[in-house]
Amino acid sequence: MKSEFTYISPRSLEEALKILEDRGEGAQVIAGGTDLMIQIREGKLGAGLLVDITYIPELRFIREEGNQIKLGPLVTHAELASSGVIKNGASVLERAAHSVGSPQIRNMGTIGGNIVNASPAADTIPALVVLDAQVTLMRKGRKRTLPITDLYIGPYKTIIEPHELLVEITFTKLDDGWRSSFIKLARRRALAIARINIAALAKMEGAKAKEVRISVGSSTPTPCRMGEVETLLTGEVPSLALIEEAALRAAQEMVKRSGVRPSTEYKRPAVQGLVEKALREVFDLGYET
Ligand SMILES: Cc1cc2nc3c(=O)[nH]c(=O)nc-3n(C[C@H](O)[C@H](O)[C@H](O)COP(=O)(O)OP(=O)(O)OC[C@H]3O[C@@H](n4cnc5c(N)ncnc54)[C@H](O)[C@@H]3O)c2cc1C
């Protein structure tokens, strides 16, 4: 099916919100277009109005405010991967952005598009989940802020209404006590999309893990933290035996959440191995030789 679109590029947030209010149901927001253009080319979207938000300066920023980092949805993966603010305050997100696609995709693709497209394989989502990120959605006359995990109701499905724009992503900066890991398993090609990706954070207090956060992408119906694994590790002195136990539990928790599927046979050991690798990194426990 060939799609027919008309195109408009508002120059301010106010103008974009007005267009979406008037034309919401028949309008489609486009940012970098790296996901959307493929859907259009494949005929998955019907005719309508394409609202290109690329030229809205209010949506492109990386800001530090006190202990918070605030991002506009138009920040590209390349900008995230080269930002000093992100490197210092959210290195897990820097690594996730760096792992995206190819230089061309990182230059065009935005964090907002990655979040809203809601692909289970999206690389920034597990990183934002362990950062406990909040997202702000706006439509004319209304603004709402919610945890990023509340956005998702299924693969490629969010609660975002047709009249709404994602306008901000916020999270607390990680201070020096945090260690982080981001690991991605993908088919080995430059443009590989993640088959599984893991984001992990740990904050130590002396020898004990004061707080642990872990999210496994591409493996659960909606993005989430692995609560049982986090509880197992929190307050404990991490050892190789404990990490191995945690990795096994992560694989079990993944199956519990997603049910047994054709991919489970491959994903269960893969999740186990990758979680173990991520935890060894955050707890600074190398492999025995
Ligand atoms: C070859 C290739 C390789 C890729 N590799 C990776 C990879 O390794 N990792 C990865 O995570 N992704 C990858 N992607 C997917 C894609 O590049 C990312 O998801 C990218 O971040 C999407 O951003 P965009 O700005 O291009 O989104 P667009 O395509 O412009 O939009 C995507 C969706 O988000 C909506 N949208 C965008 N911005 C907003 C907003 N502010 N408010 C409301 N709705 C909005 C659009 O309406 C659309 O539904 C790849 C894509 C390609 C083509």
The ligand as an SDF file (V2000), in Angstrom:
LIG
                    3D

 53 58  0  0  0  0  0  0  0  0999 V2000
   19.5760    0.7760   10.1560 C   0  0  0  0  0  0  0  0  0  0  0  0
   18.9860    1.0810   11.5090 C   0  0  0  0  0  0  0  0  0  0  0  0
   19.6850    0.7090   12.6480 C   0  0  0  0  0  0  0  0  0  0  0  0
   19.1510    0.9930   13.8940 C   0  0  0  0  0  0  0  0  0  0  0  0
   19.8550    0.6130   15.0100 N   0  0  0  0  0  0  0  0  0  0  0  0
   19.3290    0.8320   16.2330 C   0  0  0  0  0  0  0  0  0  0  0  0
   20.0380    0.4140   17.4020 C   0  0  0  0  0  0  0  0  0  0  0  0
   21.1430   -0.1380   17.3610 O   0  0  0  0  0  0  0  0  0  0  0  0
   19.4550    0.6620   18.6060 N   0  0  0  0  0  0  0  0  0  0  0  0
   18.2420    1.2780   18.7180 C   0  0  0  0  0  0  0  0  0  0  0  0
   17.7670    1.4690   19.8470 O   0  0  0  0  0  0  0  0  0  0  0  0
   17.5530    1.6980   17.6210 N   0  0  0  0  0  0  0  0  0  0  0  0
   18.0720    1.4810   16.3920 C   0  0  0  0  0  0  0  0  0  0  0  0
   17.3720    1.8870   15.2650 N   0  0  0  0  0  0  0  0  0  0  0  0
   16.0480    2.4900   15.4310 C   0  0  0  0  0  0  0  0  0  0  0  0
   16.0070    4.0510   15.4030 C   0  0  0  0  0  0  0  0  0  0  0  0
   17.1270    4.6040   14.7840 O   0  0  0  0  0  0  0  0  0  0  0  0
   15.8790    4.6460   16.8260 C   0  0  0  0  0  0  0  0  0  0  0  0
   14.7330    4.1110   17.4490 O   0  0  0  0  0  0  0  0  0  0  0  0
   15.8080    6.1750   16.8140 C   0  0  0  0  0  0  0  0  0  0  0  0
   16.1590    6.6430   18.0960 O   0  0  0  0  0  0  0  0  0  0  0  0
   14.4160    6.7140   16.4550 C   0  0  0  0  0  0  0  0  0  0  0  0
   14.4570    8.1280   16.5410 O   0  0  0  0  0  0  0  0  0  0  0  0
   13.9090    9.0500   15.3540 P   0  0  0  0  0  0  0  0  0  0  0  0
   14.0950   10.4480   15.8000 O   0  0  0  0  0  0  0  0  0  0  0  0
   14.4980    8.6580   14.0610 O   0  0  0  0  0  0  0  0  0  0  0  0
   12.3670    8.6400   15.4100 O   0  0  0  0  0  0  0  0  0  0  0  0
   11.2490    8.8020   14.2720 P   0  0  0  0  0  0  0  0  0  0  0  0
   11.4150    7.7170   13.2710 O   0  0  0  0  0  0  0  0  0  0  0  0
   11.1780   10.1950   13.7930 O   0  0  0  0  0  0  0  0  0  0  0  0
    9.9610    8.5090   15.1690 O   0  0  0  0  0  0  0  0  0  0  0  0
    9.7540    7.2620   15.7900 C   0  0  0  0  0  0  0  0  0  0  0  0
    8.3900    7.2710   16.4890 C   0  0  0  0  0  0  0  0  0  0  0  0
    8.3980    8.1870   17.5770 O   0  0  0  0  0  0  0  0  0  0  0  0
    7.3980    9.2100   17.4130 C   0  0  0  0  0  0  0  0  0  0  0  0
    8.0010   10.4280   17.9690 N   0  0  0  0  0  0  0  0  0  0  0  0
    9.2560   10.8830   17.7540 C   0  0  0  0  0  0  0  0  0  0  0  0
    9.5070   11.9360   18.5430 N   0  0  0  0  0  0  0  0  0  0  0  0
    8.4030   12.1560   19.2750 C   0  0  0  0  0  0  0  0  0  0  0  0
    8.0290   13.1100   20.2930 C   0  0  0  0  0  0  0  0  0  0  0  0
    8.8920   14.0200   20.7510 N   0  0  0  0  0  0  0  0  0  0  0  0
    6.7980   13.0490   20.8190 N   0  0  0  0  0  0  0  0  0  0  0  0
    5.8990   12.1210   20.3870 C   0  0  0  0  0  0  0  0  0  0  0  0
    6.1830   11.1900   19.4450 N   0  0  0  0  0  0  0  0  0  0  0  0
    7.4240   11.2020   18.9110 C   0  0  0  0  0  0  0  0  0  0  0  0
    7.0800    9.2090   15.9370 C   0  0  0  0  0  0  0  0  0  0  0  0
    5.7600    9.6490   15.7060 O   0  0  0  0  0  0  0  0  0  0  0  0
    7.2570    7.7510   15.5950 C   0  0  0  0  0  0  0  0  0  0  0  0
    6.1020    7.0290   15.9730 O   0  0  0  0  0  0  0  0  0  0  0  0
   17.8960    1.6460   14.0010 C   0  0  0  0  0  0  0  0  0  0  0  0
   17.2110    2.0310   12.8390 C   0  0  0  0  0  0  0  0  0  0  0  0
   17.7510    1.7510   11.6040 C   0  0  0  0  0  0  0  0  0  0  0  0
   17.0010    2.1900   10.3760 C   0  0  0  0  0  0  0  0  0  0  0  0
  1  2  1  0
  2  3  1  0
  2 52  2  0
  3  4  2  0
  4  5  1  0
  4 50  1  0
  5  6  2  0
  6  7  1  0
  6 13  1  0
  7  8  2  0
  7  9  1  0
  9 10  1  0
 10 11  2  0
 10 12  1  0
 12 13  2  0
 13 14  1  0
 14 15  1  0
 14 50  1  0
 15 16  1  0
 16 17  1  0
 16 18  1  0
 18 19  1  0
 18 20  1  0
 20 21  1  0
 20 22  1  0
 22 23  1  0
 23 24  1  0
 24 25  2  0
 24 26  1  0
 24 27  1  0
 27 28  1  0
 28 29  2  0
 28 30  1  0
 28 31  1  0
 31 32  1  0
 32 33  1  0
 33 34  1  0
 33 48  1  0
 34 35  1  0
 35 36  1  0
 35 46  1  0
 36 37  1  0
 36 45  1  0
 37 38  2  0
 38 39  1  0
 39 40  1  0
 39 45  2  0
 40 41  1  0
 40 42  2  0
 42 43  1  0
 43 44  2  0
 44 45  1  0
 46 47  1  0
 46 48  1  0
 48 49  1  0
 50 51  2  0
 51 52  1  0
 52 53  1  0
M  END
$$$$
